């Protein structure tokens, strides 16, 4: 995979669901079209909820979710 150019990183390790989803949607709404958000979370429900809801809201899942132990990484584009 090519290196993804990340414009903003949101590290929400330790935050329970639904906060990773809520905070990532809030940040994406403030970003400029084309920018990429890297979301780092460790809430297991985020694995499905974040990409599903982000796509429903019109954002693009560029890569992920990637699981590294208990840590999840998502790359979402506005």
Order of alpha helices (4+ residues) and beta strands (2+ residues): beta-alpha-beta-alpha-beta-beta
